[in-house]
Amino acid sequence: MKIGTIPLPTALFVAGFVAFWVNGGLCLKMAAERSGWAAFGFFAAGNAIGFCGTVLLTLALRGQNPNVIYALCHGLGFCVLQVASYFLFKVALSPPQWLGVSLITAGIVCLQLRY
């Protein structure tokens, strides 16, 4: 079974990478806003979660085109992290920044189109 041009297991690894990468980034943001042991706890959690994402990226790269996998993982991760930061931390994005996120998303979709 495939999703677009990517086999289902690889798509699940990519989705897992994005989930772990985004949550790791959010934990690091929380660490930056805290002090003392709370900051250390969020810092440690962010790095542990990010490590899990790296393992999933390695699994996603097995037997797949690295150009597509890297673009999917890091592009989707970036876009999801921007949207999550907007909703969770009220980090405002200007219209050109929203346009950039939209263009990255469009580029990821174009990578999946095969004619």
N, CA, C and O atoms as a GROMACS GRO file, in nm:
protein
  460
    1MET      N    1   0.084  -0.118   0.000
    1MET     CA    2   0.000   0.000   0.000
    1MET      C    3   0.088   0.124   0.000
    1MET      O    4   0.192   0.127   0.066
    2LYS      N    5   0.048   0.226  -0.074
    2LYS     CA    6   0.126   0.348  -0.085
    2LYS      C    7   0.040   0.470  -0.055
    2LYS      O    8  -0.081   0.470  -0.078
    3ILE      N    9   0.104   0.573  -0.005
    3ILE     CA   10   0.042   0.705   0.010
    3ILE      C   11   0.117   0.796  -0.085
    3ILE      O   12   0.232   0.830  -0.061
    4GLY      N   13   0.053   0.834  -0.193
    4GLY     CA   14   0.122   0.909  -0.298
    4GLY      C   15   0.223   0.817  -0.363
    4GLY      O   16   0.188   0.714  -0.420
    5THR      N   17   0.350   0.855  -0.354
    5THR     CA   18   0.456   0.773  -0.410
    5THR      C   19   0.538   0.704  -0.302
    5THR      O   20   0.641   0.643  -0.331
    6ILE      N   21   0.493   0.711  -0.177
    6ILE     CA   22   0.569   0.658  -0.064
    6ILE      C   23   0.496   0.538  -0.004
    6ILE      O   24   0.375   0.544   0.018
    7PRO      N   25   0.568   0.427   0.022
    7PRO     CA   26   0.505   0.312   0.088
    7PRO      C   27   0.452   0.349   0.226
    7PRO      O   28   0.506   0.438   0.293
    8LEU      N   29   0.348   0.280   0.269
    8LEU     CA   30   0.283   0.311   0.396
    8LEU      C   31   0.379   0.309   0.516
    8LEU      O   32   0.374   0.403   0.596
    9PRO      N   33   0.466   0.208   0.533
    9PRO     CA   34   0.555   0.212   0.649
    9PRO      C   35   0.643   0.337   0.651
    9PRO      O   36   0.664   0.397   0.756
   10THR      N   37   0.694   0.376   0.535
   10THR     CA   38   0.777   0.497   0.527
   10THR      C   39   0.695   0.620   0.561
   10THR      O   40   0.744   0.710   0.630
   11ALA      N   41   0.571   0.626   0.514
   11ALA     CA   42   0.485   0.740   0.546
   11ALA      C   43   0.460   0.749   0.696
   11ALA      O   44   0.453   0.858   0.752
   12LEU      N   45   0.446   0.633   0.761
   12LEU     CA   46   0.428   0.632   0.906
   12LEU      C   47   0.554   0.678   0.978
   12LEU      O   48   0.546   0.747   1.079
   13PHE      N   49   0.671   0.639   0.927
   13PHE     CA   50   0.796   0.687   0.986
   13PHE      C   51   0.809   0.838   0.970
   13PHE      O   52   0.853   0.907   1.063
   14VAL      N   53   0.771   0.890   0.854
   14VAL     CA   54   0.775   1.035   0.831
   14VAL      C   55   0.680   1.106   0.927
   14VAL      O   56   0.716   1.206   0.989
   15ALA      N   57   0.558   1.055   0.939
   15ALA     CA   58   0.461   1.116   1.031
   15ALA      C   59   0.511   1.111   1.175
   15ALA      O   60   0.494   1.206   1.251
   16GLY      N   61   0.572   0.999   1.212
   16GLY     CA   62   0.629   0.988   1.346
   16GLY      C   63   0.741   1.086   1.368
   16GLY      O   64   0.750   1.150   1.474
   17PHE      N   65   0.829   1.100   1.267
   17PHE     CA   66   0.937   1.198   1.279
   17PHE      C   67   0.881   1.338   1.302
   17PHE      O   68   0.927   1.410   1.390
   18VAL      N   69   0.782   1.376   1.222
   18VAL     CA   70   0.724   1.509   1.235
   18VAL      C   71   0.665   1.528   1.374
   18VAL      O   72   0.686   1.633   1.436
   19ALA      N   73   0.592   1.429   1.423
   19ALA     CA   74   0.531   1.440   1.556
   19ALA      C   75   0.638   1.455   1.664
   19ALA      O   76   0.626   1.541   1.751
   20PHE      N   77   0.741   1.371   1.660
   20PHE     CA   78   0.846   1.380   1.762
   20PHE      C   79   0.926   1.510   1.748
   20PHE      O   80   0.957   1.574   1.849
   21TRP      N   81   0.958   1.548   1.626
   21TRP     CA   82   1.038   1.669   1.603
   21TRP      C   83   0.964   1.793   1.652
   21TRP      O   84   1.024   1.879   1.716
   22VAL      N   85   0.836   1.801   1.622
   22VAL     CA   86   0.756   1.916   1.665
   22VAL      C   87   0.743   1.918   1.818
   22VAL      O   88   0.762   2.023   1.880
   23ASN      N   89   0.713   1.804   1.877
   23ASN     CA   90   0.700   1.801   2.023
   23ASN      C   91   0.833   1.828   2.093
   23ASN      O   92   0.836   1.892   2.198
   24GLY      N   93   0.942   1.782   2.035
   24GLY     CA   94   1.073   1.814   2.090
   24GLY      C   95   1.100   1.964   2.084
   24GLY      O   96   1.151   2.022   2.179
   25GLY      N   97   1.067   2.026   1.971
   25GLY     CA   98   1.084   2.170   1.957
   25GLY      C   99   0.999   2.249   2.055
   25GLY      O  100   1.043   2.349   2.111
   26LEU      N  101   0.876   2.203   2.076
   26LEU     CA  102   0.787   2.270   2.171
   26LEU      C  103   0.840   2.258   2.314
   26LEU      O  104   0.830   2.352   2.392
   27CYS      N  105   0.897   2.142   2.347
   27CYS     CA  106   0.957   2.125   2.480
   27CYS      C  107   1.076   2.219   2.497
   27CYS      O  108   1.094   2.276   2.605
   28LEU      N  109   1.156   2.236   2.394
   28LEU     CA  110   1.270   2.327   2.403
   28LEU      C  111   1.223   2.472   2.419
   28LEU      O  112   1.288   2.550   2.489
   29LYS      N  113   1.113   2.509   2.356
   29LYS     CA  114   1.056   2.643   2.375
   29LYS      C  115   1.011   2.660   2.519
   29LYS      O  116   1.032   2.765   2.580
   30MET      N  117   0.948   2.557   2.575
   30MET     CA  118   0.905   2.562   2.715
   30MET      C  119   1.027   2.575   2.807
   30MET      O  120   1.022   2.647   2.907
   31ALA      N  121   1.135   2.506   2.774
   31ALA     CA  122   1.257   2.516   2.854
   31ALA      C  123   1.312   2.657   2.852
   31ALA      O  124   1.362   2.706   2.954
   32ALA      N  125   1.303   2.723   2.738
   32ALA     CA  126   1.353   2.860   2.727
   32ALA      C  127   1.272   2.958   2.811
   32ALA      O  128   1.323   3.062   2.851
   33GLU      N  129   1.148   2.925   2.837
   33GLU     CA  130   1.061   3.014   2.914
   33GLU      C  131   1.063   2.985   3.064
   33GLU      O  132   1.005   3.061   3.141
   34ARG      N  133   1.128   2.879   3.106
   34ARG     CA  134   1.132   2.840   3.246
   34ARG      C  135   1.271   2.865   3.303
   34ARG      O  136   1.363   2.905   3.231
   35SER      N  137   1.285   2.841   3.432
   35SER     CA  138   1.416   2.848   3.495
   35SER      C  139   1.428   2.733   3.595
   35SER      O  140   1.329   2.670   3.632
   36GLY      N  141   1.549   2.707   3.636
   36GLY     CA  142   1.574   2.603   3.735
   36GLY      C  143   1.550   2.463   3.681
   36GLY      O  144   1.576   2.434   3.564
   37TRP      N  145   1.501   2.377   3.770
   37TRP     CA  146   1.480   2.237   3.735
   37TRP      C  147   1.371   2.218   3.630
   37TRP      O  148   1.376   2.123   3.551
   38ALA      N  149   1.273   2.308   3.628
   38ALA     CA  150   1.168   2.297   3.526
   38ALA      C  151   1.229   2.315   3.388
   38ALA      O  152   1.194   2.243   3.295
   39ALA      N  153   1.318   2.411   3.375
   39ALA     CA  154   1.385   2.433   3.246
   39ALA      C  155   1.467   2.311   3.208
   39ALA      O  156   1.464   2.267   3.093
   40PHE      N  157   1.540   2.256   3.304
   40PHE     CA  158   1.621   2.138   3.276
   40PHE      C  159   1.533   2.020   3.235
   40PHE      O  160   1.568   1.945   3.144
   41GLY      N  161   1.418   2.003   3.303
   41GLY     CA  162   1.327   1.894   3.269
   41GLY      C  163   1.274   1.904   3.127
   41GLY      O  164   1.273   1.806   3.053
   42PHE      N  165   1.230   2.024   3.089
   42PHE     CA  166   1.182   2.043   2.951
   42PHE      C  167   1.295   2.028   2.850
   42PHE      O  168   1.274   1.974   2.741
   43PHE      N  169   1.415   2.074   2.886
   43PHE     CA  170   1.530   2.061   2.798
   43PHE      C  171   1.563   1.913   2.775
   43PHE      O  172   1.584   1.870   2.661
   44ALA      N  173   1.567   1.837   2.883
   44ALA     CA  174   1.597   1.693   2.871
   44ALA      C  175   1.488   1.621   2.792
   44ALA      O  176   1.518   1.537   2.708
   45ALA      N  177   1.363   1.655   2.820
   45ALA     CA  178   1.252   1.592   2.747
   45ALA      C  179   1.258   1.626   2.599
   45ALA      O  180   1.239   1.538   2.514
   46GLY      N  181   1.284   1.753   2.567
   46GLY     CA  182   1.293   1.794   2.427
   46GLY      C  183   1.401   1.720   2.351
   46GLY      O  184   1.381   1.680   2.237
   47ASN      N  185   1.516   1.701   2.415
   47ASN     CA  186   1.625   1.629   2.350
   47ASN      C  187   1.594   1.480   2.337
   47ASN      O  188   1.628   1.420   2.235
   48ALA      N  189   1.532   1.420   2.436
   48ALA     CA  190   1.497   1.278   2.428
   48ALA      C  191   1.392   1.254   2.319
   48ALA      O  192   1.401   1.159   2.242
   49ILE      N  193   1.294   1.342   2.315
   49ILE     CA  194   1.189   1.330   2.212
   49ILE      C  195   1.249   1.352   2.073
   49ILE      O  196   1.216   1.281   1.979
   50GLY      N  197   1.338   1.451   2.061
   50GLY     CA  198   1.404   1.476   1.933
   50GLY      C  199   1.488   1.358   1.888
   50GLY      O  200   1.495   1.329   1.768
   51PHE      N  201   1.552   1.289   1.982
   51PHE     CA  202   1.631   1.171   1.947
   51PHE      C  203   1.541   1.063   1.887
   51PHE      O  204   1.580   0.998   1.790
   52CYS      N  205   1.423   1.044   1.944
   52CYS     CA  206   1.328   0.945   1.889
   52CYS      C  207   1.292   0.982   1.745
   52CYS      O  208   1.280   0.895   1.659
   53GLY      N  209   1.274   1.111   1.720
   53GLY     CA  210   1.245   1.156   1.584
   53GLY      C  211   1.359   1.123   1.489
   53GLY      O  212   1.335   1.084   1.374
   54THR      N  213   1.483   1.139   1.535
   54THR     CA  214   1.598   1.108   1.452
   54THR      C  215   1.603   0.960   1.416
   54THR      O  216   1.639   0.925   1.304
   55VAL      N  217   1.567   0.875   1.509
   55VAL     CA  218   1.562   0.731   1.481
   55VAL      C  219   1.458   0.704   1.372
   55VAL      O  220   1.483   0.624   1.281
   56LEU      N  221   1.342   0.769   1.381
   56LEU     CA  222   1.238   0.748   1.279
   56LEU      C  223   1.281   0.802   1.143
   56LEU      O  224   1.246   0.745   1.040
   57LEU      N  225   1.357   0.912   1.141
   57LEU     CA  226   1.410   0.963   1.014
   57LEU      C  227   1.502   0.861   0.951
   57LEU      O  228   1.498   0.838   0.830
   58THR      N  229   1.587   0.798   1.032
   58THR     CA  230   1.677   0.695   0.982
   58THR      C  231   1.599   0.579   0.920
   58THR      O  232   1.635   0.528   0.814
   59LEU      N  233   1.492   0.537   0.987
   59LEU     CA  234   1.409   0.429   0.933
   59LEU      C  235   1.338   0.471   0.805
   59LEU      O  236   1.323   0.391   0.713
   60ALA      N  237   1.294   0.596   0.798
   60ALA     CA  238   1.226   0.645   0.678
   60ALA      C  239   1.319   0.649   0.558
   60ALA      O  240   1.276   0.631   0.444
   61LEU      N  241   1.447   0.671   0.583
   61LEU     CA  242   1.544   0.681   0.473
   61LEU      C  243   1.581   0.546   0.412
   61LEU      O  244   1.637   0.541   0.302
   62ARG      N  245   1.550   0.438   0.481
   62ARG     CA  246   1.587   0.306   0.429
   62ARG      C  247   1.518   0.277   0.296
   62ARG      O  248   1.396   0.267   0.289
   63GLY      N  249   1.598   0.264   0.193
   63GLY     CA  250   1.546   0.224   0.063
   63GLY      C  251   1.461   0.328  -0.008
   63GLY      O  252   1.396   0.297  -0.107
   64GLN      N  253   1.460   0.451   0.042
   64GLN     CA  254   1.378   0.555  -0.021
   64GLN      C  255   1.470   0.665  -0.074
   64GLN      O  256   1.588   0.672  -0.039
   65ASN      N  257   1.414   0.749  -0.160
   65ASN     CA  258   1.488   0.861  -0.215
   65ASN      C  259   1.514   0.963  -0.104
   65ASN      O  260   1.419   1.022  -0.052
   66PRO      N  261   1.640   0.985  -0.066
   66PRO     CA  262   1.668   1.076   0.045
   66PRO      C  263   1.624   1.219   0.019
   66PRO      O  264   1.587   1.289   0.113
   67ASN      N  265   1.626   1.264  -0.106
   67ASN     CA  266   1.582   1.400  -0.136
   67ASN      C  267   1.437   1.421  -0.097
   67ASN      O  268   1.402   1.523  -0.038
   68VAL      N  269   1.354   1.325  -0.129
   68VAL     CA  270   1.211   1.335  -0.098
   68VAL      C  271   1.188   1.320   0.052
   68VAL      O  272   1.110   1.396   0.111
   69ILE      N  273   1.254   1.224   0.114
   69ILE     CA  274   1.233   1.200   0.257
   69ILE      C  275   1.278   1.319   0.340
   69ILE      O  276   1.207   1.362   0.430
   70TYR      N  277   1.396   1.374   0.309
   70TYR     CA  278   1.442   1.491   0.383
   70TYR      C  279   1.346   1.609   0.365
   70TYR      O  280   1.314   1.679   0.461
   71ALA      N  281   1.301   1.630   0.243
   71ALA     CA  282   1.208   1.741   0.218
   71ALA      C  283   1.077   1.721   0.293
   71ALA      O  284   1.024   1.815   0.353
   72LEU      N  285   1.025   1.600   0.290
   72LEU     CA  286   0.901   1.571   0.362
   72LEU      C  287   0.919   1.590   0.513
   72LEU      O  288   0.840   1.660   0.577
   73CYS      N  289   1.022   1.529   0.568
   73CYS     CA  290   1.040   1.534   0.713
   73CYS      C  291   1.066   1.676   0.762
   73CYS      O  292   0.997   1.724   0.852
   74HIS      N  293   1.162   1.740   0.705
   74HIS     CA  294   1.199   1.872   0.757
   74HIS      C  295   1.102   1.980   0.712
   74HIS      O  296   1.076   2.074   0.788
   75GLY      N  297   1.049   1.968   0.593
   75GLY     CA  298   0.951   2.066   0.547
   75GLY      C  299   0.821   2.059   0.626
   75GLY      O  300   0.770   2.160   0.674
   76LEU      N  301   0.768   1.937   0.638
   76LEU     CA  302   0.646   1.920   0.717
   76LEU      C  303   0.669   1.955   0.864
   76LEU      O  304   0.585   2.018   0.927
   77GLY      N  305   0.784   1.913   0.917
   77GLY     CA  306   0.815   1.944   1.056
   77GLY      C  307   0.818   2.094   1.080
   77GLY      O  308   0.764   2.143   1.179
   78PHE      N  309   0.882   2.167   0.989
   78PHE     CA  310   0.889   2.312   1.002
   78PHE      C  311   0.750   2.375   0.998
   78PHE      O  312   0.716   2.459   1.081
   79CYS      N  313   0.670   2.334   0.901
   79CYS     CA  314   0.536   2.392   0.887
   79CYS      C  315   0.448   2.362   1.008
   79CYS      O  316   0.380   2.450   1.060
   80VAL      N  317   0.450   2.238   1.054
   80VAL     CA  318   0.368   2.201   1.169
   80VAL      C  319   0.417   2.273   1.295
   80VAL      O  320   0.336   2.315   1.378
   81LEU      N  321   0.548   2.288   1.310
   81LEU     CA  322   0.601   2.359   1.426
   81LEU      C  323   0.560   2.506   1.425
   81LEU      O  324   0.530   2.562   1.531
   82GLN      N  325   0.558   2.569   1.309
   82GLN     CA  326   0.516   2.710   1.301
   82GLN      C  327   0.369   2.725   1.340
   82GLN      O  328   0.333   2.816   1.415
   83VAL      N  329   0.287   2.636   1.290
   83VAL     CA  330   0.143   2.643   1.322
   83VAL      C  331   0.120   2.611   1.470
   83VAL      O  332   0.039   2.678   1.535
   84ALA      N  333   0.189   2.511   1.523
   84ALA     CA  334   0.175   2.478   1.665
   84ALA      C  335   0.221   2.592   1.754
   84ALA      O  336   0.156   2.622   1.855
   85SER      N  337   0.331   2.657   1.718
   85SER     CA  338   0.380   2.771   1.796
   85SER      C  339   0.281   2.886   1.791
   85SER      O  340   0.262   2.957   1.890
   86TYR      N  341   0.218   2.904   1.676
   86TYR     CA  342   0.117   3.008   1.663
   86TYR      C  343   0.002   2.985   1.761
   86TYR      O  344  -0.042   3.077   1.829
   87PHE      N  345  -0.047   2.862   1.767
   87PHE     CA  346  -0.161   2.832   1.853
   87PHE      C  347  -0.124   2.819   2.001
   87PHE      O  348  -0.199   2.864   2.088
   88LEU      N  349  -0.011   2.758   2.031
   88LEU     CA  350   0.025   2.732   2.170
   88LEU      C  351   0.091   2.851   2.240
   88LEU      O  352   0.064   2.878   2.357
   89PHE      N  353   0.178   2.921   2.168
   89PHE     CA  354   0.255   3.029   2.229
   89PHE      C  355   0.216   3.167   2.177
   89PHE      O  356   0.276   3.268   2.215
   90LYS      N  357   0.116   3.172   2.091
   90LYS     CA  358   0.069   3.298   2.034
   90LYS      C  359   0.181   3.374   1.963
   90LYS      O  360   0.188   3.497   1.969
   91VAL      N  361   0.268   3.299   1.896
   91VAL     CA  362   0.375   3.359   1.817
   91VAL      C  363   0.314   3.404   1.686
   91VAL      O  364   0.279   3.323   1.600
   92ALA      N  365   0.302   3.533   1.671
   92ALA     CA  366   0.236   3.588   1.552
   92ALA      C  367   0.326   3.574   1.429
   92ALA      O  368   0.447   3.598   1.436
   93LEU      N  369   0.266   3.537   1.320
   93LEU     CA  370   0.336   3.533   1.192
   93LEU      C  371   0.280   3.642   1.102
   93LEU      O  372   0.158   3.662   1.096
   94SER      N  373   0.368   3.711   1.034
   94SER     CA  374   0.324   3.815   0.941
   94SER      C  375   0.271   3.748   0.814
   94SER      O  376   0.298   3.630   0.791
   95PRO      N  377   0.196   3.823   0.732
   95PRO     CA  378   0.147   3.764   0.606
   95PRO      C  379   0.258   3.704   0.518
   95PRO      O  380   0.238   3.597   0.462
   96PRO      N  381   0.374   3.770   0.504
   96PRO     CA  382   0.479   3.705   0.424
   96PRO      C  383   0.528   3.574   0.486
   96PRO      O  384   0.566   3.481   0.414
   97GLN      N  385   0.529   3.567   0.620
   97GLN     CA  386   0.570   3.443   0.684
   97GLN      C  387   0.468   3.332   0.661
   97GLN      O  388   0.505   3.218   0.636
   98TRP      N  389   0.339   3.365   0.668
   98TRP     CA  390   0.234   3.267   0.637
   98TRP      C  391   0.247   3.223   0.491
   98TRP      O  392   0.228   3.106   0.460
   99LEU      N  393   0.280   3.317   0.403
   99LEU     CA  394   0.300   3.282   0.262
   99LEU      C  395   0.416   3.183   0.249
   99LEU      O  396   0.407   3.088   0.172
  100GLY      N  397   0.524   3.206   0.324
  100GLY     CA  398   0.637   3.114   0.321
  100GLY      C  399   0.599   2.974   0.366
  100GLY      O  400   0.638   2.876   0.304
  101VAL      N  401   0.524   2.966   0.475
  101VAL     CA  402   0.479   2.835   0.524
  101VAL      C  403   0.391   2.768   0.419
  101VAL      O  404   0.402   2.648   0.395
  102SER      N  405   0.304   2.846   0.355
  102SER     CA  406   0.217   2.792   0.251
  102SER      C  407   0.296   2.743   0.130
  102SER      O  408   0.265   2.639   0.073
  103LEU      N  409   0.399   2.819   0.092
  103LEU     CA  410   0.480   2.778  -0.023
  103LEU      C  411   0.560   2.651   0.008
  103LEU      O  412   0.576   2.565  -0.079
  104ILE      N  413   0.608   2.638   0.130
  104ILE     CA  414   0.678   2.515   0.168
  104ILE      C  415   0.582   2.397   0.160
  104ILE      O  416   0.617   2.291   0.109
  105THR      N  417   0.462   2.416   0.211
  105THR     CA  418   0.361   2.310   0.205
  105THR      C  419   0.329   2.275   0.060
  105THR      O  420   0.317   2.157   0.026
  106ALA      N  421   0.315   2.376  -0.026
  106ALA     CA  422   0.289   2.350  -0.168
  106ALA      C  423   0.404   2.274  -0.232
  106ALA      O  424   0.382   2.186  -0.315
  107GLY      N  425   0.526   2.308  -0.194
  107GLY     CA  426   0.643   2.237  -0.247
  107GLY      C  427   0.643   2.090  -0.207
  107GLY      O  428   0.679   2.003  -0.286
  108ILE      N  429   0.603   2.064  -0.083
  108ILE     CA  430   0.596   1.925  -0.036
  108ILE      C  431   0.491   1.848  -0.115
  108ILE      O  432   0.513   1.732  -0.152
  109VAL      N  433   0.378   1.910  -0.140
  109VAL     CA  434   0.274   1.845  -0.220
  109VAL      C  435   0.326   1.818  -0.361
  109VAL      O  436   0.303   1.711  -0.416
  110CYS      N  437   0.397   1.914  -0.419
  110CYS     CA  438   0.452   1.895  -0.555
  110CYS      C  439   0.551   1.780  -0.560
  110CYS      O  440   0.559   1.710  -0.661
  111LEU      N  441   0.626   1.759  -0.453
  111LEU     CA  442   0.718   1.646  -0.451
  111LEU      C  443   0.646   1.513  -0.464
  111LEU      O  444   0.702   1.416  -0.516
  112GLN      N  445   0.524   1.508  -0.415
  112GLN     CA  446   0.448   1.384  -0.416
  112GLN      C  447   0.376   1.359  -0.547
  112GLN      O  448   0.328   1.248  -0.572
  113LEU      N  449   0.366   1.461  -0.632
  113LEU     CA  450   0.299   1.444  -0.761
  113LEU      C  451   0.394   1.377  -0.858
  113LEU      O  452   0.510   1.417  -0.872
  114ARG      N  453   0.345   1.277  -0.925
  114ARG     CA  454   0.429   1.206  -1.020
  114ARG      C  455   0.351   1.190  -1.150
  114ARG      O  456   0.246   1.127  -1.153
  115TYR      N  457   0.404   1.247  -1.253
  115TYR     CA  458   0.337   1.239  -1.384
  115TYR      C  459   0.420   1.159  -1.480
  115TYR      O  460   0.380   1.141  -1.595
   0.00000   0.00000   0.00000
